[in-house]
Amino acid sequence: MNKIVANADEAIRGIEDGMTLMVGGFGLCGIPENCIAALIRKGVKSLTCISNNAGVDDFGLGLLLQARLIKKMISSYVGENAEFERQMLSGELEVELIPQGTLATRCLAAGYGMPAVFTPAGVGTEVAEGKEVRVFNGKEYLLEYAFDAPFAIVKAWKGDAHGNLVFHETARNFNPLMAMAGKITIAEVEELVPVGSLDPDHIHTPGIYVHRIFQGERYEKRIEQRTVRKPS
């Protein structure tokens, strides 16, 4: 089945105001830059975004925050984005902070078709407020629900017309988990290759999880923080 679409604007069709989106990436690595730019062009607003973090002020999901298109962030990390922090502290942006492992597990649960999971992460902290706690073998666990998102947008290194994806090194991060979890998964890739050219043993996300794919362009591949030694 050919899942190729022409570009990012066509790929995001159906994403409307008020929807929940799962967005791959970690820090500034593996971000679906083309889809984010298309969302800004489309002007969809009041989005709930599930992502490990929100990029930086002028890159990644930070661009959606600048344009005031996100009403709620569900994430693990606020640092490196001053606008994210400002909107959260001022009450302009609703933020649900989740332990990183719980974020990953809730993605996996959605991908596996499981409604919920139990995890010890967050027991006895603010994370546990209002949540069911059960004891297994003498240890407390929180009930955490699988994510329910109509769309997931991810970025891969290579992909084919069937939607099979290969990620490059650390850009693998949350992308495979998000790809599994979305009801409709959109993948942008650096290189779109012929079907059959990917080694089956090297495919990280099978095409069954991907519904639309296109070749992106002009990736910046920023470095979040660069530290160099002073000249001797």
matplotlib code that plots the C-alpha trace (Angstrom):
import matplotlib.pyplot as plt

x = [0.0, 1.5, 1.3, 3.3, 1.8, 3.2, 4.3, 3.7, 0.6, -1.1, 0.2, -1.5, -4.9, -7.6, -5.7, -8.1, -8.4, -8.6, -7.0, -4.4, -1.2, 1.7, 5.0, 8.3, 11.7, 13.9, 15.6, 16.3, 16.9, 14.5, 11.9, 9.3, 10.2, 8.3, 5.0, 5.4, 5.9, 2.8, 0.7, 1.8, 0.8, -2.5, -3.1, -4.7, -5.0, -6.0, -3.8, -2.8, 0.7, 2.2, 6.0, 9.0, 9.7, 8.8, 12.0, 13.5, 12.1, 12.5, 12.6, 10.5, 7.3, 8.6, 7.4, 3.9, 4.1, 5.3, 2.3, 0.0, -1.3, -0.9, -3.2, -1.8, 1.6, 1.9, 5.6, 8.5, 10.8, 10.3, 14.0, 15.7, 12.5, 12.0, 8.6, 7.3, 8.3, 6.8, 3.5, 3.3, 4.1, 1.7, -1.1, -1.4, -0.4, -1.7, 1.1, 1.0, 4.4, 4.9, 7.9, 9.8, 9.5, 5.7, 5.4, 7.1, 5.0, 1.7, 2.8, 3.6, 0.3, -1.6, 0.5, -0.2, -3.9, -3.8, -6.1, -3.8, -0.7, 0.5, 3.8, 5.7, 7.0, 5.5, 4.1, 4.1, 4.6, 2.3, 2.2, 0.0, -2.7, -6.1, -4.8, -5.7, -3.0, -2.8, -0.4, 1.3, 3.6, 3.8, 4.7, 2.5, 1.8, -0.1, -2.7, -1.8, -4.0, -2.8, -2.7, -5.6, -4.5, -6.0, -2.7, 1.0, 3.7, 7.3, 10.5, 12.7, 16.0, 14.8, 11.4, 9.6, 6.2, 4.8, 5.7, 8.6, 10.9, 14.6, 15.8, 19.4, 21.1, 19.6, 16.9, 15.2, 14.3, 10.5, 9.7, 9.0, 6.8, 4.8, 4.5, 2.9, 0.5, -1.3, -4.5, -3.2, 0.6, 2.4, 6.1, 8.4, 11.8, 15.1, 15.3, 12.4, 13.7, 12.2, 10.2, 12.5, 15.7, 15.5, 17.0, 14.1, 16.4, 17.2, 13.6, 12.7, 9.0, 7.1, 4.8, 1.7, 1.9, 2.4, -0.5, 1.2, 4.8, 6.7, 10.2, 11.0, 13.4, 15.8, 16.4, 18.4, 19.6, 20.4, 22.6, 20.9, 24.0, 27.5, 30.4, 34.0, 37.3, 39.0, 42.1, 45.2]
y = [0.0, 3.3, 5.8, 8.6, 12.1, 15.1, 17.3, 18.3, 20.4, 17.4, 15.1, 17.1, 17.2, 16.4, 18.1, 20.7, 23.1, 21.6, 18.2, 16.2, 15.5, 13.2, 14.7, 12.8, 14.2, 14.6, 18.0, 19.2, 15.7, 13.9, 16.8, 16.7, 20.2, 20.2, 19.1, 21.8, 24.4, 23.2, 23.4, 27.0, 27.8, 26.1, 28.1, 25.3, 26.4, 25.2, 22.1, 19.7, 18.4, 15.3, 15.4, 14.9, 18.6, 21.7, 22.5, 25.9, 29.4, 29.5, 25.9, 22.8, 23.0, 26.3, 27.8, 26.7, 28.1, 31.5, 31.5, 30.7, 27.6, 25.2, 25.4, 22.4, 20.6, 17.1, 16.6, 15.6, 18.6, 22.4, 23.6, 25.3, 27.1, 30.4, 31.0, 27.7, 28.5, 32.0, 30.8, 28.1, 30.4, 33.1, 30.6, 31.1, 27.4, 24.4, 22.0, 18.3, 17.2, 13.4, 11.3, 10.4, 6.7, 7.1, 9.2, 6.4, 3.7, 5.4, 5.7, 2.0, 1.1, 3.0, 1.2, -2.2, -1.5, -1.6, 0.9, 1.5, 0.4, 0.4, 2.1, 2.9, 6.2, 9.2, 7.4, 9.8, 12.9, 15.5, 13.1, 10.8, 13.3, 12.1, 8.8, 5.3, 3.5, -0.2, -2.5, -5.4, -7.6, -4.9, -2.1, 0.9, 1.6, 4.3, 3.6, 5.6, 5.6, 5.1, 8.2, 8.7, 10.9, 11.0, 12.0, 11.4, 13.2, 11.7, 12.2, 9.4, 9.1, 6.8, 5.4, 3.7, 3.9, 1.3, 3.4, 1.3, 3.6, 3.7, 6.2, 7.5, 7.0, 9.2, 10.6, 7.3, 8.5, 8.9, 8.7, 4.9, 5.1, 8.0, 6.3, 3.3, 5.3, 7.6, 6.6, 8.3, 8.5, 10.9, 10.4, 12.8, 11.4, 12.7, 10.1, 8.3, 5.0, 2.3, -0.5, -3.4, -1.4, -1.3, -4.3, -5.8, -6.4, -2.7, -1.4, 0.3, 1.0, -1.3, 0.3, -1.1, 1.8, 4.6, 6.0, 8.9, 9.5, 12.2, 13.4, 16.5, 19.2, 21.8, 20.1, 22.3, 19.6, 22.1, 21.4, 22.2, 23.2, 23.4, 23.4, 23.7, 23.9, 27.2, 27.5, 26.6]
z = [0.0, -1.1, 1.8, 0.2, 0.3, -1.6, 1.3, 4.9, 4.2, 2.7, 5.4, 8.2, 6.6, 9.2, 12.1, 13.5, 16.3, 19.8, 18.8, 20.8, 18.9, 19.8, 18.7, 18.4, 19.3, 22.3, 23.0, 19.5, 18.1, 15.8, 15.6, 12.8, 11.6, 8.4, 10.0, 12.7, 10.0, 8.2, 11.4, 11.8, 8.2, 8.7, 11.9, 14.0, 17.6, 21.1, 20.6, 23.3, 22.5, 24.0, 23.7, 25.9, 25.8, 23.7, 21.8, 22.4, 21.9, 18.1, 17.1, 17.3, 19.3, 20.6, 17.3, 18.1, 21.6, 20.1, 17.9, 20.8, 19.1, 22.1, 25.0, 26.9, 27.0, 28.3, 28.8, 31.0, 30.7, 30.7, 30.6, 27.6, 26.5, 28.2, 26.4, 27.6, 31.2, 30.9, 29.6, 32.3, 35.2, 33.9, 33.6, 29.8, 29.2, 30.9, 31.7, 32.8, 33.8, 33.6, 34.6, 31.4, 31.9, 32.5, 29.3, 27.4, 29.0, 28.3, 24.6, 24.6, 26.2, 23.5, 20.8, 22.4, 22.8, 26.6, 28.3, 31.3, 33.2, 36.8, 37.6, 40.8, 39.3, 41.1, 44.1, 47.1, 45.0, 43.3, 40.3, 42.3, 43.2, 42.2, 40.8, 41.9, 43.9, 44.2, 46.1, 44.4, 46.5, 49.2, 46.8, 45.7, 42.1, 40.3, 37.6, 34.5, 31.4, 27.9, 25.7, 23.3, 20.4, 16.9, 15.3, 15.9, 13.9, 13.8, 12.0, 10.7, 8.8, 6.1, 5.1, 2.2, 0.5, 2.9, 5.9, 7.2, 9.2, 10.2, 12.8, 13.0, 16.4, 19.2, 16.8, 17.5, 21.1, 21.4, 17.7, 17.5, 20.6, 19.3, 15.9, 17.6, 19.7, 17.3, 15.6, 12.4, 12.3, 10.0, 9.3, 7.6, 6.5, 5.3, 2.6, 0.9, -0.5, -2.8, -1.2, -0.5, -0.1, 3.7, 5.5, 7.4, 10.4, 10.5, 10.4, 13.8, 13.1, 10.8, 8.2, 9.8, 12.3, 9.7, 7.6, 5.7, 4.8, 2.9, 2.3, 4.3, 3.4, 4.9, 8.2, 10.6, 13.0, 15.7, 18.7, 21.9, 23.8, 22.4, 24.9, 23.7, 25.4, 25.7, 23.5, 25.4]

ax = plt.figure().add_subplot(projection="3d")
ax.plot(x, y, z, "-o")
ax.set_aspect("equal")
plt.show()
